[in-house]
Amino acid sequence: MKVNWFDRVLLFILSVVALVLGVAVVLVGAAVPMGWAQMELTRQPYNVVTMVVGGVTALIAIRFLFFRRRRRDPKVDSVMVSGDHGPIRIAYDTLIQLANRRGSQLRGVSSFETAVREGQGGLILTLRMRVLPDIDIAALAKEAQNAVKAYLEETTRVPVERVLVQITELGDGNRSMNRVWSGSGA
C-alpha cells in the first residue's frame, strides 16, 4: 500500500494539531494557564486524568509526525549461501522458479506452483499441484517432494527443511505431450 504525498501532508497537519492539543491538555491538567482554564479539569483527581490523556495524545501525535513507511528488507525475500569469495543471496523468486521448473517436469502434473518461506532449519516449500486423472496421487506427491527438495538442494546448496504438498484439483488430460497420433507414419 503506497501513501501518496497528499495523504502524507494530511497526516502531518493532523499530527501537528494533535500534538498542540495534547500539550495544551497537559498544561490545563497541570493548571498552568490559570486564567481561562480554571475549571473542573484542574481539580484533583481529574487533573491527573487530563494530563495522562493529553500526554498519550501528544505521544501518538509525535509517533505519526515521524511516521515513515518501512521499505521491504531484501534479506526477508532471499536466502544467504556462503560462497568461496563471499556470501551469495538467492531470491525467493529464483527458488520458486527452480522448484516450479522441476515440479512441472513430473509425469502426471497438469500445473505446479510453489510458495517459499523460511523455517528453523532451512526452507519450507509448499507445492500446489493440479494432477492428471488416473494417477497415483500419493506416489506423485512423494515423488514431487523428493524431486523438488533434491533439485533445490543440489542447485542452490540451500537446505530444505520440509516440503508440503497440496493437491488442488484434477487437471484436464489435454496436455501438449498427450497429442493424438495423426496416423501418418513418418
C-alpha positions as CSV (number, residue, x, y, z in Angstrom):
1,M,0.0,0.0,0.0
2,K,1.5,3.3,-1.1
3,V,0.9,6.6,0.8
4,N,0.8,9.4,-1.7
5,W,2.0,12.9,-0.9
6,F,-1.5,14.3,-0.2
7,D,-2.1,11.7,2.5
8,R,1.3,12.5,4.0
9,V,0.6,16.2,4.1
10,L,-2.8,15.5,5.8
11,L,-1.1,13.1,8.3
12,F,1.5,15.8,9.1
13,I,-1.1,18.5,9.7
14,L,-3.2,16.2,11.8
15,S,-0.2,15.2,13.8
16,V,0.8,18.8,14.5
17,V,-2.7,19.8,15.5
18,A,-2.9,16.7,17.8
19,L,0.5,17.5,19.3
20,V,-0.5,21.1,20.1
21,L,-3.8,20.0,21.6
22,G,-2.1,17.2,23.6
23,V,0.4,19.6,25.1
24,A,-2.4,22.1,25.8
25,V,-4.5,19.5,27.6
26,V,-1.4,18.5,29.7
27,L,-0.9,22.2,30.6
28,V,-4.6,22.5,31.5
29,G,-4.4,19.4,33.7
30,A,-1.4,20.9,35.4
31,A,-3.3,24.2,36.0
32,V,-0.6,26.2,34.2
33,P,-2.8,28.7,32.3
34,M,-4.7,29.7,35.4
35,G,-7.0,32.4,33.9
36,W,-9.4,30.7,31.4
37,A,-8.7,27.1,32.3
38,Q,-9.8,27.3,35.9
39,M,-12.4,24.6,35.7
40,E,-13.2,21.1,36.9
41,L,-10.3,19.6,34.8
42,T,-7.7,21.3,37.0
43,R,-9.0,19.8,40.3
44,Q,-8.0,16.5,41.9
45,P,-8.3,13.7,40.6
46,Y,-9.4,15.0,37.3
47,N,-6.2,16.9,36.7
48,V,-4.2,13.6,36.6
49,V,-6.6,12.0,34.1
50,T,-6.5,15.2,32.0
51,M,-2.6,15.2,32.0
52,V,-2.5,11.4,31.1
53,V,-5.0,11.9,28.2
54,G,-3.0,14.9,26.9
55,G,0.3,13.1,27.2
56,V,-0.9,10.0,25.4
57,T,-2.4,12.2,22.6
58,A,0.9,14.1,22.3
59,L,2.9,10.8,22.2
60,I,0.7,9.4,19.5
61,A,0.9,12.6,17.5
62,I,4.7,12.5,17.8
63,R,4.7,8.9,16.5
64,F,2.7,9.9,13.5
65,L,4.7,13.0,12.9
66,F,7.8,11.0,12.4
67,F,5.9,8.1,10.7
68,R,7.7,6.6,7.7
69,R,6.7,3.5,5.8
70,R,9.3,0.8,6.1
71,R,10.8,-0.5,2.9
72,R,10.9,-4.2,2.4
73,D,14.0,-5.7,3.7
74,P,15.7,-7.6,0.8
75,K,17.0,-10.1,3.4
76,V,13.5,-11.3,4.0
77,D,12.9,-12.1,0.3
78,S,16.1,-14.1,-0.1
79,V,18.3,-16.6,1.4
80,M,22.1,-16.4,2.0
81,V,24.5,-19.1,0.9
82,S,28.2,-18.9,1.6
83,G,30.4,-18.8,-1.4
84,D,34.2,-19.0,-1.9
85,H,34.6,-15.3,-2.3
86,G,31.7,-14.1,0.0
87,P,28.1,-14.5,0.6
88,I,25.6,-15.2,-2.2
89,R,22.0,-14.1,-1.9
90,I,19.4,-16.1,-3.8
91,A,15.9,-14.5,-4.1
92,Y,12.9,-16.5,-3.2
93,D,11.6,-15.8,-6.7
94,T,14.5,-17.7,-8.1
95,L,13.9,-20.6,-5.8
96,I,10.2,-20.6,-6.8
97,Q,11.2,-20.7,-10.5
98,L,13.6,-23.6,-9.9
99,A,11.0,-25.6,-7.9
100,N,8.3,-24.9,-10.5
101,R,10.6,-25.9,-13.3
102,R,11.4,-29.2,-11.7
103,G,7.9,-29.9,-10.5
104,S,6.2,-29.3,-13.8
105,Q,8.5,-31.9,-15.4
106,L,7.0,-34.7,-13.3
107,R,4.8,-37.1,-15.2
108,G,1.1,-36.6,-14.3
109,V,1.3,-32.9,-13.2
110,S,-1.0,-30.6,-15.0
111,S,0.0,-27.4,-13.2
112,F,2.5,-26.6,-10.5
113,E,3.0,-23.7,-8.1
114,T,5.5,-23.2,-5.2
115,A,5.5,-21.0,-2.2
116,V,8.7,-20.5,-0.1
117,R,9.1,-19.4,3.5
118,E,11.9,-19.7,6.0
119,G,11.8,-22.3,8.7
120,Q,14.0,-23.2,11.6
121,G,16.5,-25.5,9.8
122,G,16.0,-24.4,6.2
123,L,13.3,-23.5,3.7
124,I,9.7,-24.7,3.9
125,L,8.2,-25.2,0.5
126,T,4.5,-25.5,-0.3
127,L,3.8,-27.2,-3.6
128,R,0.4,-26.7,-5.1
129,M,-0.2,-29.3,-7.8
130,R,-3.0,-29.9,-10.2
131,V,-2.7,-33.5,-11.3
132,L,-4.0,-35.5,-14.3
133,P,-6.7,-38.1,-13.8
134,D,-5.9,-41.7,-13.2
135,I,-2.6,-41.0,-11.5
136,D,-1.5,-42.4,-8.1
137,I,-1.7,-39.1,-6.2
138,A,0.2,-40.3,-3.1
139,A,3.1,-41.6,-5.2
140,L,3.2,-38.5,-7.3
141,A,3.1,-36.2,-4.2
142,K,6.0,-38.2,-2.7
143,E,7.9,-38.0,-5.9
144,A,7.4,-34.3,-6.1
145,Q,8.6,-33.8,-2.5
146,N,11.8,-35.8,-3.2
147,A,12.5,-34.4,-6.7
148,V,12.0,-30.7,-5.7
149,K,13.9,-31.0,-2.5
150,A,16.8,-32.8,-4.1
151,Y,16.9,-30.4,-7.1
152,L,16.9,-27.2,-4.9
153,E,19.5,-28.5,-2.5
154,E,21.7,-29.7,-5.4
155,T,21.5,-26.5,-7.5
156,T,21.5,-23.9,-4.7
157,R,23.1,-25.6,-1.7
158,V,20.2,-24.2,0.4
159,P,18.9,-26.7,3.0
160,V,15.2,-27.6,2.6
161,E,13.5,-28.4,6.0
162,R,10.1,-29.5,4.7
163,V,8.1,-29.9,1.5
164,L,4.4,-29.7,1.9
165,V,2.2,-30.8,-1.0
166,Q,-1.3,-29.7,-1.7
167,I,-3.2,-31.4,-4.5
168,T,-5.7,-28.7,-5.5
169,E,-7.7,-30.5,-8.2
170,L,-7.7,-32.8,-11.2
171,G,-6.4,-31.2,-14.4
172,D,-7.6,-31.9,-17.9
173,G,-5.9,-34.7,-19.8
174,N,-5.1,-32.4,-22.8
175,R,-1.5,-31.6,-22.3
176,S,0.8,-30.9,-25.1
177,M,2.7,-34.2,-24.6
178,N,-0.6,-36.1,-24.9
179,R,-1.0,-35.4,-28.6
180,V,-3.3,-37.6,-30.7
181,W,-1.4,-39.7,-33.2
182,S,-2.3,-38.4,-36.7
183,G,-1.8,-41.8,-38.3
184,S,0.8,-40.6,-40.9
185,G,3.7,-42.9,-40.4
186,A,6.7,-40.6,-40.6
